[in-house]
Amino acid sequence: TQMFATGFLPFSAIYIELHYIFNSVWGPRIYSLYGILLLAFAMLMLVAGTVTVLFTYFHLNAEDHRWWWRSFSTGIAVAIFFYLYCIYFFLQTGMTGFLQCVFFFLYSLLVAHGLALTLGSVSFYATYLFVNYIYSRIKAE
């Protein structure tokens, strides 16, 4: 359930922009709102880091100290949602032909992999800073 929640919340921040981007890359439309795209990407990074820190805090309160890979897997969860959206978009379009399908799915997989690494790194780094901060404030007597 954590993978679903940590993947769905950041993905919902970029869902609408993905529709416009996919229509411009794979369709006849032209995308010209690059400032909004940058804002959506920054919001995605912020939401992914915040959600990961929140769930890490819940796990640390439950005395579960294994947060390293769990924090990185948030980016992987968002990438899984992204790839599922790619499949949904593909089914909505009329793409036919073997080469076109392979081209679409391999490029989508490549972008999903890059998104997983980027968001995983951002989430891990945000969680790392959070854990260092809270444990530096503990007073041992």
C-alpha positions as CSV (number, residue, x, y, z in Angstrom):
1,T,0.0,0.0,0.0
2,Q,2.9,2.4,0.6
3,M,4.2,1.9,-2.9
4,F,0.7,2.8,-4.3
5,A,0.3,5.9,-2.1
6,T,3.8,7.2,-2.7
7,G,3.5,6.6,-6.4
8,F,0.0,7.9,-6.9
9,L,0.3,11.2,-5.1
10,P,3.3,12.6,-7.1
11,F,1.8,11.2,-10.3
12,S,-1.4,13.0,-9.7
13,A,0.5,16.2,-9.7
14,I,1.6,15.7,-13.3
15,Y,-1.3,13.8,-14.8
16,I,-2.8,16.7,-16.7
17,E,0.5,17.9,-18.1
18,L,1.3,14.4,-19.3
19,H,-1.9,14.5,-21.5
20,Y,-0.7,17.6,-23.2
21,I,2.9,16.5,-23.6
22,F,1.9,13.1,-25.1
23,N,-0.5,14.8,-27.5
24,S,2.3,17.0,-28.7
25,V,5.0,14.3,-28.9
26,W,2.8,11.5,-30.4
27,G,0.0,13.6,-32.0
28,P,-0.5,16.6,-34.2
29,R,-0.6,19.3,-31.4
30,I,2.2,21.7,-30.5
31,Y,3.1,22.2,-26.9
32,S,4.2,25.8,-26.0
33,L,3.7,26.1,-22.3
34,Y,7.3,25.3,-21.2
35,G,7.1,27.5,-18.1
36,I,4.1,25.5,-16.8
37,L,5.9,22.3,-17.6
38,L,8.9,23.4,-15.5
39,L,6.5,24.3,-12.7
40,A,4.8,20.9,-12.9
41,F,8.2,19.2,-12.9
42,A,9.3,21.2,-9.8
43,M,6.0,20.4,-8.1
44,L,6.5,16.7,-8.9
45,M,9.9,16.8,-7.3
46,L,8.5,18.6,-4.2
47,V,5.6,16.2,-3.8
48,A,7.7,13.1,-4.3
49,G,10.2,14.3,-1.6
50,T,7.5,15.4,0.8
51,V,5.5,12.2,0.5
52,T,8.7,10.1,1.0
53,V,9.7,12.0,4.1
54,L,6.2,11.6,5.5
55,F,6.1,7.9,5.0
56,T,9.7,7.5,6.3
57,Y,8.6,9.4,9.4
58,F,5.8,7.0,9.9
59,H,8.2,4.0,9.6
60,L,10.7,5.5,12.0
61,N,7.9,6.1,14.5
62,A,7.1,2.4,14.2
63,E,10.9,1.7,14.9
64,D,11.5,0.4,11.4
65,H,14.9,1.7,10.5
66,R,15.1,0.3,7.0
67,W,14.3,3.4,5.1
68,W,17.1,3.5,2.5
69,W,15.6,1.5,-0.4
70,R,12.1,2.3,0.6
71,S,12.7,6.0,0.0
72,F,14.3,5.3,-3.3
73,S,11.4,3.1,-4.4
74,T,9.1,6.1,-4.4
75,G,10.6,7.2,-7.7
76,I,10.1,3.7,-9.0
77,A,6.5,3.7,-8.0
78,V,5.9,7.0,-9.9
79,A,7.6,5.6,-12.9
80,I,5.3,2.6,-12.8
81,F,2.3,4.9,-12.8
82,F,3.9,6.8,-15.6
83,Y,4.3,3.7,-17.7
84,L,0.8,2.6,-17.0
85,Y,-0.4,5.9,-18.2
86,C,1.7,5.3,-21.4
87,I,-0.2,2.1,-21.9
88,Y,-3.5,3.9,-21.4
89,F,-2.5,6.6,-23.9
90,F,-1.4,4.0,-26.4
91,L,-4.8,2.3,-26.2
92,Q,-6.6,5.7,-26.7
93,T,-4.6,6.5,-29.9
94,G,-4.9,4.7,-33.2
95,M,-1.2,3.6,-33.5
96,T,-0.8,0.6,-35.6
97,G,2.3,-1.2,-37.0
98,F,5.0,-3.1,-35.3
99,L,7.7,-0.5,-35.6
100,Q,5.5,2.3,-34.3
101,C,4.4,0.3,-31.3
102,V,8.0,-0.8,-30.5
103,F,9.2,2.8,-30.9
104,F,6.4,4.1,-28.5
105,F,6.9,1.5,-25.8
106,L,10.7,1.6,-25.8
107,Y,10.9,5.4,-25.6
108,S,8.2,5.3,-22.9
109,L,10.2,2.7,-21.0
110,L,13.4,4.8,-21.4
111,V,11.6,7.9,-20.0
112,A,10.1,5.9,-17.2
113,H,13.5,4.6,-16.3
114,G,15.0,8.1,-16.2
115,L,12.0,9.3,-14.2
116,A,12.5,6.4,-11.7
117,L,16.2,7.3,-11.2
118,T,15.6,11.0,-11.0
119,L,12.7,10.8,-8.5
120,G,14.3,8.0,-6.6
121,S,17.4,10.2,-6.1
122,V,15.4,13.2,-5.1
123,S,13.3,11.2,-2.7
124,F,16.3,9.5,-1.2
125,Y,18.2,12.7,-0.8
126,A,15.2,14.5,0.9
127,T,14.8,11.6,3.2
128,Y,18.5,11.5,4.0
129,L,18.5,15.1,4.9
130,F,15.4,14.6,7.0
131,V,16.8,11.6,8.9
132,N,20.1,13.4,9.5
133,Y,18.2,16.4,10.8
134,I,16.0,14.6,13.3
135,Y,18.7,12.4,14.6
136,S,21.1,15.4,15.0
137,R,18.5,16.9,17.4
138,I,18.4,13.9,19.7
139,K,20.0,14.7,23.1
140,A,21.7,11.7,24.6
141,E,22.2,11.9,28.3
